[in-house]
């Protein structure tokens, strides 16, 4: 229950943070990406502030060895820099530069009920679902892996996850 | 062209917002051991096993109620006229959905969390999407002069 409370609070705080930072204003995002025009550096501070806070707490959490309310950290299993990573990031950037929304701000902004944002979100979720449909073999997500592992095995594996959390 | 293309520098609000985003991601990691990545949490929702779905749905509920609260208290933060037409929004959204799923992360998972975890994959992804985003804006605004997409 407390884990769900943490998840809810985190989502809520994230939405407020997006609105305060300016990430939900596409024109502000595009002005940040517009190095050749009237560049607005604001979003560099969003990223900088967020990463700094995370550096402190992620490092602290990794030193503790385990999260407070869960048996172990669930970290992405992949470490290789491969074509889907680079190609996918490149495609995402084009969409971001066209629409001015990345996924979080788009979902939050859809609550305004504005048609262009809702169209954006529908297309975004639709293309993700389509890709999943056509992806034949997908390596299991870390969440899938943990949920199918018995509690005892989970403990054995946690030191490895710990070291990965410290130096991924 | 509906909105002003120029925006002003907002150092205080943007830094404060960034700190809030960091606190949200940090608390999810510190308490639950999860990475706050919108792509992983929301995009992975349909394919996640049943017992992994509940916390994702609860997180999404928090995110969306946050959106409703912002729309009620400070609607200016969620501009309804973004300047992009419906067809442009559809293309942009489809590219974002496809790209983030392929690369397993977006601005939150790779950017805010991945960089803090010093993940080489996330560093590469962040540099690439920033670069193609900037390139797209440069092409749209300065080569093709299509203000409509801004």
Boltz contact constraints between the chains, C-beta under 6 A:
constraints:
  - contact:
      token1: [A, 3]
      token2: [B, 32]
      max_distance: 6.0
  - contact:
      token1: [A, 4]
      token2: [B, 55]
      max_distance: 6.0
  - contact:
      token1: [A, 4]
      token2: [B, 58]
      max_distance: 6.0
  - contact:
      token1: [A, 6]
      token2: [B, 31]
      max_distance: 6.0
  - contact:
      token1: [A, 6]
      token2: [B, 32]
      max_distance: 6.0
  - contact:
      token1: [A, 7]
      token2: [B, 55]
      max_distance: 6.0
  - contact:
      token1: [A, 7]
      token2: [B, 58]
      max_distance: 6.0
  - contact:
      token1: [A, 7]
      token2: [B, 59]
      max_distance: 6.0
  - contact:
      token1: [A, 8]
      token2: [B, 58]
      max_distance: 6.0
  - contact:
      token1: [A, 8]
      token2: [B, 62]
      max_distance: 6.0
  - contact:
      token1: [A, 10]
      token2: [B, 24]
      max_distance: 6.0
  - contact:
      token1: [A, 10]
      token2: [B, 27]
      max_distance: 6.0
  - contact:
      token1: [A, 10]
      token2: [B, 28]
      max_distance: 6.0
  - contact:
      token1: [A, 11]
      token2: [B, 59]
      max_distance: 6.0
  - contact:
      token1: [A, 11]
      token2: [B, 62]
      max_distance: 6.0
  - contact:
      token1: [A, 11]
      token2: [B, 63]
      max_distance: 6.0
  - contact:
      token1: [A, 12]
      token2: [B, 62]
      max_distance: 6.0
  - contact:
      token1: [A, 12]
      token2: [B, 66]
      max_distance: 6.0
  - contact:
      token1: [A, 13]
      token2: [B, 20]
      max_distance: 6.0
  - contact:
      token1: [A, 13]
      token2: [B, 24]
      max_distance: 6.0
  - contact:
      token1: [A, 14]
      token2: [B, 24]
      max_distance: 6.0
  - contact:
      token1: [A, 14]
      token2: [B, 63]
      max_distance: 6.0
  - contact:
      token1: [A, 15]
      token2: [B, 63]
      max_distance: 6.0
  - contact:
      token1: [A, 15]
      token2: [B, 66]
      max_distance: 6.0
  - contact:
      token1: [A, 15]
      token2: [B, 67]
      max_distance: 6.0
  - contact:
      token1: [A, 16]
      token2: [B, 66]
      max_distance: 6.0
  - contact:
      token1: [A, 17]
      token2: [B, 17]
      max_distance: 6.0
  - contact:
      token1: [A, 17]
      token2: [B, 20]
      max_distance: 6.0
  - contact:
      token1: [A, 17]
      token2: [B, 21]
      max_distance: 6.0
  - contact:
      token1: [A, 17]
      token2: [B, 24]
      max_distance: 6.0
  - contact:
      token1: [A, 19]
      token2: [B, 70]
      max_distance: 6.0
  - contact:
      token1: [A, 19]
      token2: [B, 77]
      max_distance: 6.0
  - contact:
      token1: [A, 20]
      token2: [B, 13]
      max_distance: 6.0
  - contact:
      token1: [A, 20]
      token2: [B, 16]
      max_distance: 6.0
  - contact:
      token1: [A, 20]
      token2: [B, 17]
      max_distance: 6.0
  - contact:
      token1: [A, 21]
      token2: [B, 14]
      max_distance: 6.0
  - contact:
      token1: [A, 21]
      token2: [B, 17]
      max_distance: 6.0
  - contact:
      token1: [A, 21]
      token2: [B, 18]
      max_distance: 6.0
  - contact:
      token1: [A, 22]
      token2: [B, 10]
      max_distance: 6.0
  - contact:
      token1: [A, 22]
      token2: [B, 14]
      max_distance: 6.0
  - contact:
      token1: [A, 24]
      token2: [B, 77]
      max_distance: 6.0
  - contact:
      token1: [A, 24]
      token2: [B, 78]
      max_distance: 6.0
  - contact:
      token1: [A, 25]
      token2: [B, 79]
      max_distance: 6.0
  - contact:
      token1: [A, 26]
      token2: [B, 82]
      max_distance: 6.0
  - contact:
      token1: [A, 27]
      token2: [B, 3]
      max_distance: 6.0
  - contact:
      token1: [A, 27]
      token2: [B, 7]
      max_distance: 6.0
  - contact:
      token1: [A, 28]
      token2: [B, 7]
      max_distance: 6.0
  - contact:
      token1: [A, 30]
      token2: [B, 137]
      max_distance: 6.0
  - contact:
      token1: [A, 30]
      token2: [B, 150]
      max_distance: 6.0
  - contact:
      token1: [A, 31]
      token2: [B, 7]
      max_distance: 6.0
  - contact:
      token1: [A, 33]
      token2: [B, 133]
      max_distance: 6.0
  - contact:
      token1: [A, 33]
      token2: [B, 134]
      max_distance: 6.0
  - contact:
      token1: [A, 33]
      token2: [B, 137]
      max_distance: 6.0
  - contact:
      token1: [A, 34]
      token2: [B, 137]
      max_distance: 6.0
  - contact:
      token1: [A, 35]
      token2: [B, 134]
      max_distance: 6.0
  - contact:
      token1: [A, 36]
      token2: [B, 138]
      max_distance: 6.0
  - contact:
      token1: [A, 36]
      token2: [B, 142]
      max_distance: 6.0
  - contact:
      token1: [A, 38]
      token2: [B, 6]
      max_distance: 6.0
  - contact:
      token1: [A, 40]
      token2: [B, 7]
      max_distance: 6.0
  - contact:
      token1: [A, 40]
      token2: [B, 9]
      max_distance: 6.0
  - contact:
      token1: [A, 42]
      token2: [B, 9]
      max_distance: 6.0
  - contact:
      token1: [A, 42]
      token2: [B, 10]
      max_distance: 6.0
  - contact:
      token1: [A, 42]
      token2: [B, 14]
      max_distance: 6.0
  - contact:
      token1: [A, 45]
      token2: [B, 11]
      max_distance: 6.0
  - contact:
      token1: [A, 45]
      token2: [B, 14]
      max_distance: 6.0
  - contact:
      token1: [A, 45]
      token2: [B, 15]
      max_distance: 6.0
  - contact:
      token1: [A, 45]
      token2: [B, 18]
      max_distance: 6.0
  - contact:
      token1: [A, 46]
      token2: [B, 14]
      max_distance: 6.0
  - contact:
      token1: [A, 46]
      token2: [B, 17]
      max_distance: 6.0
  - contact:
      token1: [A, 46]
      token2: [B, 18]
      max_distance: 6.0
  - contact:
      token1: [A, 49]
      token2: [B, 15]
      max_distance: 6.0
  - contact:
      token1: [A, 49]
      token2: [B, 18]
      max_distance: 6.0
  - contact:
      token1: [A, 49]
      token2: [B, 19]
      max_distance: 6.0
  - contact:
      token1: [A, 50]
      token2: [B, 18]
      max_distance: 6.0
  - contact:
      token1: [A, 50]
      token2: [B, 21]
      max_distance: 6.0
  - contact:
      token1: [A, 50]
      token2: [B, 22]
      max_distance: 6.0
  - contact:
      token1: [A, 50]
      token2: [B, 112]
      max_distance: 6.0
  - contact:
      token1: [A, 51]
      token2: [B, 115]
      max_distance: 6.0
  - contact:
      token1: [A, 51]
      token2: [B, 116]
      max_distance: 6.0
  - contact:
      token1: [A, 53]
      token2: [B, 19]
      max_distance: 6.0
  - contact:
      token1: [A, 53]
      token2: [B, 22]
      max_distance: 6.0
  - contact:
      token1: [A, 53]
      token2: [B, 23]
      max_distance: 6.0
  - contact:
      token1: [A, 53]
      token2: [B, 26]
      max_distance: 6.0
  - contact:
      token1: [A, 54]
      token2: [B, 22]
      max_distance: 6.0
  - contact:
      token1: [A, 54]
      token2: [B, 25]
      max_distance: 6.0
  - contact:
      token1: [A, 54]
      token2: [B, 26]
      max_distance: 6.0
  - contact:
      token1: [A, 54]
      token2: [B, 112]
      max_distance: 6.0
  - contact:
      token1: [A, 54]
      token2: [B, 116]
      max_distance: 6.0
  - contact:
      token1: [A, 55]
      token2: [B, 116]
      max_distance: 6.0
  - contact:
      token1: [A, 57]
      token2: [B, 26]
      max_distance: 6.0
  - contact:
      token1: [A, 57]
      token2: [B, 30]
      max_distance: 6.0
  - contact:
      token1: [A, 58]
      token2: [B, 29]
      max_distance: 6.0
  - contact:
      token1: [A, 58]
      token2: [B, 116]
      max_distance: 6.0
  - contact:
      token1: [A, 58]
      token2: [B, 117]
      max_distance: 6.0
  - contact:
      token1: [A, 61]
      token2: [B, 29]
      max_distance: 6.0
  - contact:
      token1: [A, 61]
      token2: [B, 30]
      max_distance: 6.0
  - contact:
      token1: [A, 67]
      token2: [B, 32]
      max_distance: 6.0
  - contact:
      token1: [A, 67]
      token2: [B, 33]
      max_distance: 6.0
  - contact:
      token1: [A, 68]
      token2: [B, 31]
      max_distance: 6.0
  - contact:
      token1: [A, 69]
      token2: [B, 31]
      max_distance: 6.0
  - contact:
      token1: [A, 70]
      token2: [B, 32]
      max_distance: 6.0
  - contact:
      token1: [A, 70]
      token2: [B, 33]
      max_distance: 6.0
  - contact:
      token1: [A, 73]
      token2: [B, 33]
      max_distance: 6.0
  - contact:
      token1: [A, 74]
      token2: [B, 33]
      max_distance: 6.0
  - contact:
      token1: [A, 74]
      token2: [B, 34]
      max_distance: 6.0
  - contact:
      token1: [A, 81]
      token2: [B, 121]
      max_distance: 6.0
  - contact:
      token1: [A, 81]
      token2: [B, 124]
      max_distance: 6.0
  - contact:
      token1: [A, 84]
      token2: [B, 102]
      max_distance: 6.0
  - contact:
      token1: [A, 85]
      token2: [B, 103]
      max_distance: 6.0
  - contact:
      token1: [A, 85]
      token2: [B, 121]
      max_distance: 6.0
  - contact:
      token1: [A, 85]
      token2: [B, 125]
      max_distance: 6.0
  - contact:
      token1: [A, 86]
      token2: [B, 128]
      max_distance: 6.0
  - contact:
      token1: [A, 88]
      token2: [B, 99]
      max_distance: 6.0
  - contact:
      token1: [A, 88]
      token2: [B, 102]
      max_distance: 6.0
  - contact:
      token1: [A, 88]
      token2: [B, 103]
      max_distance: 6.0
  - contact:
      token1: [A, 89]
      token2: [B, 103]
      max_distance: 6.0
  - contact:
      token1: [A, 89]
      token2: [B, 125]
      max_distance: 6.0
  - contact:
      token1: [A, 89]
      token2: [B, 128]
      max_distance: 6.0
  - contact:
      token1: [A, 89]
      token2: [B, 129]
      max_distance: 6.0
  - contact:
      token1: [A, 90]
      token2: [B, 128]
      max_distance: 6.0
  - contact:
      token1: [A, 90]
      token2: [B, 132]
      max_distance: 6.0
  - contact:
      token1: [A, 91]
      token2: [B, 95]
      max_distance: 6.0
  - contact:
      token1: [A, 91]
      token2: [B, 98]
      max_distance: 6.0
  - contact:
      token1: [A, 91]
      token2: [B, 99]
      max_distance: 6.0
  - contact:
      token1: [A, 92]
      token2: [B, 96]
      max_distance: 6.0
  - contact:
      token1: [A, 92]
      token2: [B, 99]
      max_distance: 6.0
  - contact:
      token1: [A, 92]
      token2: [B, 100]
      max_distance: 6.0
  - contact:
      token1: [A, 92]
      token2: [B, 129]
      max_distance: 6.0
  - contact:
      token1: [A, 93]
      token2: [B, 129]
      max_distance: 6.0
  - contact:
      token1: [A, 93]
      token2: [B, 132]
      max_distance: 6.0
  - contact:
      token1: [A, 93]
      token2: [B, 133]
      max_distance: 6.0
  - contact:
      token1: [A, 94]
      token2: [B, 95]
      max_distance: 6.0
  - contact:
      token1: [A, 94]
      token2: [B, 132]
      max_distance: 6.0
  - contact:
      token1: [A, 94]
      token2: [B, 136]
      max_distance: 6.0
  - contact:
      token1: [A, 95]
      token2: [B, 92]
      max_distance: 6.0
  - contact:
      token1: [A, 95]
      token2: [B, 95]
      max_distance: 6.0
  - contact:
      token1: [A, 95]
      token2: [B, 96]
      max_distance: 6.0
  - contact:
      token1: [A, 96]
      token2: [B, 133]
      max_distance: 6.0
  - contact:
      token1: [A, 97]
      token2: [B, 133]
      max_distance: 6.0
  - contact:
      token1: [A, 97]
      token2: [B, 136]
      max_distance: 6.0
  - contact:
      token1: [A, 97]
      token2: [B, 137]
      max_distance: 6.0
  - contact:
      token1: [A, 98]
      token2: [B, 92]
      max_distance: 6.0
  - contact:
      token1: [A, 98]
      token2: [B, 136]
      max_distance: 6.0
  - contact:
      token1: [A, 99]
      token2: [B, 84]
      max_distance: 6.0
  - contact:
      token1: [A, 99]
      token2: [B, 89]
      max_distance: 6.0
  - contact:
      token1: [A, 99]
      token2: [B, 92]
      max_distance: 6.0
  - contact:
      token1: [A, 102]
      token2: [B, 106]
      max_distance: 6.0
  - contact:
      token1: [A, 102]
      token2: [B, 107]
      max_distance: 6.0
  - contact:
      token1: [A, 103]
      token2: [B, 38]
      max_distance: 6.0
  - contact:
      token1: [A, 103]
      token2: [B, 39]
      max_distance: 6.0
  - contact:
      token1: [A, 103]
      token2: [B, 100]
      max_distance: 6.0
  - contact:
      token1: [A, 103]
      token2: [B, 106]
      max_distance: 6.0
  - contact:
      token1: [A, 104]
      token2: [B, 38]
      max_distance: 6.0
  - contact:
      token1: [A, 104]
      token2: [B, 108]
      max_distance: 6.0
  - contact:
      token1: [A, 108]
      token2: [B, 67]
      max_distance: 6.0
  - contact:
      token1: [A, 109]
      token2: [B, 78]
      max_distance: 6.0
  - contact:
      token1: [A, 111]
      token2: [B, 67]
      max_distance: 6.0
  - contact:
      token1: [A, 111]
      token2: [B, 68]
      max_distance: 6.0
  - contact:
      token1: [A, 111]
      token2: [B, 71]
      max_distance: 6.0
  - contact:
      token1: [A, 112]
      token2: [B, 71]
      max_distance: 6.0
  - contact:
      token1: [A, 112]
      token2: [B, 78]
      max_distance: 6.0
  - contact:
      token1: [A, 112]
      token2: [B, 80]
      max_distance: 6.0
  - contact:
      token1: [A, 114]
      token2: [B, 80]
      max_distance: 6.0
  - contact:
      token1: [A, 116]
      token2: [B, 82]
      max_distance: 6.0
  - contact:
      token1: [A, 116]
      token2: [B, 84]
      max_distance: 6.0
  - contact:
      token1: [A, 116]
      token2: [B, 86]
      max_distance: 6.0
  - contact:
      token1: [A, 116]
      token2: [B, 89]
      max_distance: 6.0
  - contact:
      token1: [A, 119]
      token2: [B, 86]
      max_distance: 6.0
  - contact:
      token1: [A, 119]
      token2: [B, 89]
      max_distance: 6.0
  - contact:
      token1: [A, 119]
      token2: [B, 90]
      max_distance: 6.0
  - contact:
      token1: [A, 120]
      token2: [B, 89]
      max_distance: 6.0
  - contact:
      token1: [A, 120]
      token2: [B, 93]
      max_distance: 6.0
  - contact:
      token1: [A, 123]
      token2: [B, 90]
      max_distance: 6.0
  - contact:
      token1: [A, 123]
      token2: [B, 93]
      max_distance: 6.0
  - contact:
      token1: [A, 123]
      token2: [B, 94]
      max_distance: 6.0
  - contact:
      token1: [A, 124]
      token2: [B, 93]
      max_distance: 6.0
  - contact:
      token1: [A, 124]
      token2: [B, 96]
      max_distance: 6.0
  - contact:
      token1: [A, 124]
      token2: [B, 97]
      max_distance: 6.0
  - contact:
      token1: [A, 127]
      token2: [B, 94]
      max_distance: 6.0
  - contact:
      token1: [A, 127]
      token2: [B, 97]
      max_distance: 6.0
  - contact:
      token1: [A, 127]
      token2: [B, 98]
      max_distance: 6.0
  - contact:
      token1: [A, 128]
      token2: [B, 43]
      max_distance: 6.0
  - contact:
      token1: [A, 128]
      token2: [B, 97]
      max_distance: 6.0
  - contact:
      token1: [A, 128]
      token2: [B, 101]
      max_distance: 6.0
  - contact:
      token1: [A, 131]
      token2: [B, 98]
      max_distance: 6.0
  - contact:
      token1: [A, 131]
      token2: [B, 101]
      max_distance: 6.0
  - contact:
      token1: [A, 132]
      token2: [B, 47]
      max_distance: 6.0
  - contact:
      token1: [A, 141]
      token2: [B, 44]
      max_distance: 6.0
  - contact:
      token1: [A, 143]
      token2: [B, 52]
      max_distance: 6.0
  - contact:
      token1: [A, 144]
      token2: [B, 49]
      max_distance: 6.0
  - contact:
      token1: [A, 147]
      token2: [B, 49]
      max_distance: 6.0
  - contact:
      token1: [A, 147]
      token2: [B, 51]
      max_distance: 6.0
  - contact:
      token1: [A, 147]
      token2: [B, 52]
      max_distance: 6.0
  - contact:
      token1: [A, 168]
      token2: [B, 117]
      max_distance: 6.0
  - contact:
      token1: [A, 168]
      token2: [B, 119]
      max_distance: 6.0
